[in-house]
């Protein structure tokens, strides 16, 4: 299992919430980060999660694919942020 998904699941984040996070991520990565920070994760877990996301963006792609979402939307959102 993807380490981002595993971390969320081990902290009792529901599949519905996880799907919502990654849907938001495909549309607006900054909003997704705000959503993640509001999940009530312990600070050390939150820092670990954010570090994984920032250091290894491929984990996001893997998680999106594992959830069956469209990674092309993630790429489009990333391009918008770079403009």
ZARO-608246 format. One record per residue: residue in one letter; x, z, y of N, C-alpha, C, CB in turn; residue number from 1. Coordinates in Angstrom, 1 decimal. Glycine has a CB too. Layout:
a,X,Z,Y,X,Z,Y,X,Z,Y,X,Z,Y,NUM
...
END
This chain:
x,0.8,0.0,-1.2,0.0,0.0,0.0,0.9,0.0,1.2,-1.0,1.2,0.0,1
x,0.4,-0.7,2.3,1.1,-0.7,3.5,1.3,0.7,4.1,0.3,-1.6,4.6,2
x,2.5,1.0,4.6,2.7,2.4,5.1,1.9,2.8,6.2,4.2,2.6,5.5,3
x,1.5,1.9,7.1,0.6,2.2,8.2,-0.8,2.6,7.6,0.4,1.1,9.2,4
x,-1.3,1.8,6.7,-2.6,2.2,6.1,-2.5,3.5,5.3,-3.1,1.0,5.1,5
x,-1.4,3.7,4.6,-1.2,4.9,3.8,-1.3,6.1,4.7,0.1,4.8,3.0,6
x,-0.6,6.0,5.8,-0.5,7.2,6.7,-1.9,7.5,7.3,0.5,6.9,7.9,7
x,-2.6,6.5,7.6,-4.0,6.7,8.1,-4.9,7.3,7.1,-4.6,5.4,8.7,8
x,-4.8,6.8,5.9,-5.7,7.3,4.8,-5.3,8.7,4.4,-5.6,6.4,3.5,9
x,-4.0,9.0,4.4,-3.6,10.4,4.0,-4.0,11.4,5.1,-2.1,10.5,3.7,10
x,-4.4,10.9,6.3,-4.8,11.8,7.3,-6.4,11.7,7.5,-4.1,11.5,8.6,11
x,-7.0,11.3,6.4,-8.5,11.3,6.3,-9.1,10.4,7.4,-9.0,12.6,6.5,12
x,-8.5,9.3,7.7,-9.1,8.3,8.6,-9.9,7.3,7.6,-8.0,7.5,9.4,13
x,-11.2,7.1,7.9,-12.0,6.4,7.1,-11.7,4.9,7.1,-13.5,6.5,7.5,14
x,-12.1,4.2,6.0,-11.9,2.7,5.9,-12.5,2.0,7.1,-12.4,2.2,4.6,15
x,-13.7,2.5,7.5,-14.4,1.9,8.6,-13.6,2.0,9.9,-15.8,2.6,8.8,16
x,-13.0,3.2,10.2,-12.2,3.4,11.3,-10.9,2.6,11.3,-11.8,4.9,11.5,17
x,-10.3,2.5,10.1,-9.1,1.7,10.0,-9.4,0.2,10.3,-8.6,1.8,8.5,18
x,-10.6,-0.3,9.7,-10.9,-1.7,10.0,-11.2,-1.9,11.5,-12.2,-2.1,9.2,19
x,-11.8,-0.9,12.2,-12.1,-1.0,13.6,-10.8,-1.0,14.4,-13.0,0.2,14.1,20
x,-9.8,-0.2,14.0,-8.5,-0.2,14.7,-7.9,-1.5,14.6,-7.6,0.9,14.1,21
x,-7.9,-2.1,13.4,-7.2,-3.4,13.3,-8.0,-4.6,13.9,-6.9,-3.7,11.8,22
x,-9.3,-4.4,14.0,-10.1,-5.4,14.7,-9.7,-5.3,16.2,-11.6,-5.1,14.5,23
x,-9.7,-4.1,16.8,-9.3,-4.0,18.2,-7.9,-4.5,18.4,-9.4,-2.5,18.6,24
x,-7.0,-4.2,17.4,-5.6,-4.7,17.5,-5.5,-6.2,17.6,-4.8,-4.2,16.3,25
x,-6.4,-6.9,16.9,-6.4,-8.3,16.9,-6.9,-8.9,18.3,-7.3,-8.9,15.8,26
x,-7.6,-8.0,19.0,-8.2,-8.5,20.3,-7.3,-7.9,21.5,-9.6,-8.0,20.4,27
x,-6.9,-6.7,21.3,-6.2,-6.1,22.5,-5.3,-4.9,21.9,-7.2,-5.5,23.5,28
x,-4.0,-5.3,21.7,-3.1,-4.3,21.1,-3.0,-3.0,21.9,-1.7,-4.9,21.0,29
x,-3.0,-3.1,23.2,-2.9,-1.9,24.0,-4.1,-0.9,23.8,-2.8,-2.2,25.5,30
x,-5.3,-1.5,23.7,-6.5,-0.7,23.4,-6.4,-0.1,22.0,-7.8,-1.6,23.5,31
x,-5.8,-0.8,21.1,-5.7,-0.3,19.7,-4.8,1.0,19.8,-5.1,-1.3,18.8,32
x,-3.7,0.9,20.5,-2.8,2.1,20.6,-3.6,3.3,21.2,-1.6,1.7,21.5,33
x,-4.4,3.0,22.2,-5.2,4.1,22.8,-6.2,4.7,21.7,-6.0,3.6,24.0,34
x,-6.8,3.8,20.9,-7.7,4.2,19.9,-7.0,5.0,18.8,-8.4,2.9,19.2,35
x,-5.8,4.6,18.4,-5.0,5.3,17.4,-4.7,6.7,17.9,-3.7,4.5,17.1,36
x,-4.3,6.8,19.2,-4.0,8.1,19.8,-5.2,9.1,19.8,-3.4,7.9,21.2,37
x,-6.4,8.5,19.8,-7.6,9.4,19.8,-8.1,9.8,18.4,-8.7,8.7,20.6,38
x,-7.4,9.4,17.4,-7.9,9.7,16.0,-7.7,11.2,15.6,-7.1,8.8,15.0,39
x,-6.9,11.9,16.4,-6.7,13.3,16.1,-5.6,13.5,15.1,-8.0,13.9,15.6,40
x,-4.7,12.6,15.0,-3.6,12.7,14.1,-2.6,13.8,14.6,-2.8,11.4,13.9,41
x,-2.0,14.6,13.8,-1.0,15.5,14.2,0.1,14.7,15.0,-0.3,16.3,13.1,42
x,0.7,15.4,16.0,1.7,14.7,16.9,2.8,14.0,16.1,2.2,15.7,17.9,43
x,3.3,14.7,15.1,4.4,14.1,14.3,4.0,12.9,13.6,5.0,15.2,13.3,44
x,2.8,12.9,13.0,2.3,11.7,12.3,2.0,10.6,13.3,1.0,12.1,11.5,45
x,1.5,10.9,14.4,1.2,9.9,15.5,2.5,9.2,15.9,0.5,10.5,16.7,46
x,3.5,10.0,16.1,4.8,9.4,16.5,5.4,8.6,15.4,5.8,10.6,16.9,47
x,5.3,9.0,14.2,5.7,8.2,13.0,5.0,6.9,13.0,5.5,9.0,11.7,48
x,3.7,6.9,13.1,2.9,5.7,13.1,3.3,4.7,14.2,1.4,6.1,13.2,49
x,3.3,5.3,15.4,3.7,4.4,16.6,5.1,3.8,16.4,3.6,5.2,17.9,50
x,6.0,4.6,15.9,7.4,4.1,15.6,7.4,3.0,14.6,8.3,5.3,15.1,51
x,6.6,3.1,13.5,6.5,2.1,12.5,6.0,0.8,13.1,5.7,2.5,11.4,52
x,4.9,0.9,13.9,4.3,-0.2,14.5,5.3,-0.9,15.5,3.1,0.2,15.3,53
x,6.0,-0.2,16.3,7.0,-0.8,17.2,8.2,-1.3,16.6,7.3,0.2,18.3,54
x,8.7,-0.7,15.6,10.0,-1.1,15.0,9.8,-2.2,14.0,10.6,0.1,14.3,55
x,8.6,-2.3,13.4,8.4,-3.3,12.3,7.1,-3.9,12.5,8.6,-2.6,10.9,56
x,6.9,-4.9,13.4,5.6,-5.6,13.6,5.1,-6.3,12.3,5.8,-6.6,14.7,57
x,6.0,-6.6,11.4,5.5,-7.2,10.1,4.6,-6.3,9.4,6.7,-7.6,9.3,58
x,4.7,-5.0,9.6,3.8,-4.0,8.9,2.3,-4.2,9.4,4.2,-2.6,9.2,59
x,2.2,-4.6,10.7,0.9,-4.9,11.2,0.3,-6.1,10.5,0.9,-5.2,12.7,60
x,1.1,-7.2,10.3,0.7,-8.4,9.6,0.3,-8.1,8.2,1.8,-9.5,9.6,61
x,1.1,-7.3,7.5,0.8,-6.9,6.2,-0.6,-6.1,6.1,1.9,-6.1,5.6,62
x,-0.7,-5.2,7.0,-2.0,-4.4,7.0,-3.2,-5.2,7.3,-1.9,-3.3,8.1,63
x,-3.0,-6.2,8.3,-4.2,-7.1,8.6,-4.5,-7.9,7.4,-3.8,-8.0,9.8,64
x,-3.5,-8.4,6.7,-3.8,-9.2,5.5,-4.4,-8.4,4.4,-2.5,-9.9,5.0,65
x,-3.9,-7.2,4.2,-4.4,-6.3,3.2,-5.9,-5.9,3.5,-3.6,-5.0,3.1,66
x,-6.3,-5.9,4.7,-7.6,-5.6,5.1,-8.5,-6.8,5.1,-7.7,-4.9,6.5,67
x,-7.9,-8.0,4.9,-8.7,-9.2,4.9,-9.1,-9.7,6.3,-9.9,-9.1,4.1,68
x,-8.3,-9.4,7.3,-8.6,-9.8,8.7,-7.8,-11.1,9.0,-8.3,-8.7,9.7,69
x,-8.0,-11.6,10.1,-7.4,-12.9,10.6,-6.2,-12.6,11.4,-8.4,-13.8,11.4,70
x,-5.0,-12.8,10.8,-3.7,-12.5,11.6,-3.5,-13.5,12.7,-2.5,-12.6,10.6,71
x,-4.1,-14.6,12.7,-4.0,-15.6,13.9,-4.5,-14.9,15.2,-4.7,-16.9,13.6,72
x,-5.5,-14.1,15.0,-6.0,-13.4,16.2,-5.0,-12.4,16.8,-7.3,-12.6,15.9,73
x,-4.2,-11.7,15.8,-3.2,-10.8,16.3,-2.1,-11.6,17.1,-2.5,-10.1,15.0,74
x,-1.7,-12.7,16.5,-0.7,-13.5,17.2,-1.2,-14.0,18.6,-0.4,-14.8,16.4,75
x,-2.4,-14.4,18.7,-3.0,-14.8,20.0,-3.0,-13.6,21.0,-4.5,-15.3,19.8,76
x,-3.4,-12.4,20.5,-3.4,-11.3,21.4,-2.0,-10.9,21.8,-4.0,-10.0,20.6,77
x,-1.0,-11.1,20.9,0.4,-10.8,21.3,0.9,-11.8,22.4,1.3,-10.9,20.0,78
x,0.5,-13.0,22.2,0.9,-14.1,23.2,0.3,-13.7,24.6,0.4,-15.4,22.8,79
x,-1.0,-13.3,24.6,-1.6,-12.9,25.9,-0.9,-11.8,26.6,-3.1,-12.5,25.6,80
x,-0.4,-10.8,25.8,0.3,-9.7,26.4,1.7,-10.1,27.0,0.6,-8.6,25.3,81
x,2.3,-11.2,26.4,3.5,-11.6,26.9,3.5,-12.5,28.2,4.2,-12.4,25.9,82
x,2.2,-12.9,28.6,2.0,-13.7,29.8,2.0,-12.8,31.0,0.8,-14.5,29.7,83
END
